[in-house]
Amino acid sequence: MMRRVSTHLENWLALIPFRISRHTWDDFPCVVCEIEQDGMIGRGEALGVYYLGETEKTMRDQLDSIAPELGKGANRRDLLELLPAGGARSAADAALWDLEAQLSGVSAWETAGVSASPVETVFTIGLEAEPEEMGARAAASADLTLFKIKLNADRPVERIAAIREARPDARLVVDVNEGWDFDQLRDVAPALADLGVSMIEQPLKRGHDEELEDYESPLPLCADESCQHIGELGPVARRYQMINIKLDKCGGLTHGLELATAAREENLGLMVGCMGGTSLCMAPMHVLAQKADFVDIDGPLLLKNDRLGGFIYERGLVSLPERRFWGT
């Protein structure tokens, strides 16, 4: 078996600047991995984990380093040994899933044992200077009913109150991206519960969340930065009620499915999230999303343009395109 393996870099412009507690994006650079065999080309995209130092260039270098093994026929299980968890492995894993589906005629969803049903994604509202601006963003999205709100230490309750006033009908989850300390979490959580928030994601810094083990939160807490892969699940299960599985963190759908199973065995809820990206990046997440309680695969909605023939986003539901795009 011989394959042709190639990688290239792309950059996708943000629709508007996207801001969280510690970073602002004007664009979303990514790496794309392509693996060709018998006239079929499998594709995978990754943005990487920026707060762990990954860039599109470091991921490309990692992928180029294993191109000989992939060219000789390395499979998804081999990949778990060839690269550590991270964006590079996620891109290669996605390309192998896509290639396997084309060669076998069995879709990635079927191989994973799930349906390819439409899933409801959150729509993310980034941080704005004033609470009223965030409320206006929610009001302008009248066709959507599930929002993920980015917060920091500055007036979090006021921001959620403004959104709740604008959209009393909407379901809300919040994502702090490590932006609070324990005292602020303890002070703010009851007010957010009163405002009808369903969950708080990553309130404290990764590696500084031990206090959560004895904390009885009025809302479920979800680990994002604190849970990169299955090896970190033990302490996470003592501190959180949910985890956010991002394929760029855990290193691809193959490991993501294993992590989802292990999390359920720990009685943890599941969210499937993304680091941004086009429909190509969202595609393997749509497979895992079939197992999730919350889904955050709105990356293409944050871009000026998406790939041609990508996923269909309509009133918060994400559906497969009619023509073959990935994994079918």
Buried (B, 14 or more C-beta within 10 A) or exposed (E): EEBEBBBEEBEBEBEEEBBBBEEEBEBBBBBBBBBBBEEBBBBBBBBBBBEBEBBBEBBBEBBBEBBEBBBEEBEBEBBBEBBEBBBBBBBBBBBBBBBBBBEEEEBBBBBBEBEBEBBBBBBBBBBBEEBBEBBBBBBEBEEBBBBBBBBBEEEBBBBBBBBBBBBEEBBBBBBBBBBBBBEBBBEBBEBBBEBEBBBBBBBBBBEEBEBBEEBEBEBBBBBBBBBBBBEBBEBBBEBBBBBBBBBBBBBBBBBBBBBBEBBEEEEBBBBBBBBBBBBBBBBBBBBBBBBBBBBBBBBBBBBEEBBEEBBEBEEBEBBBBEEEBBBB
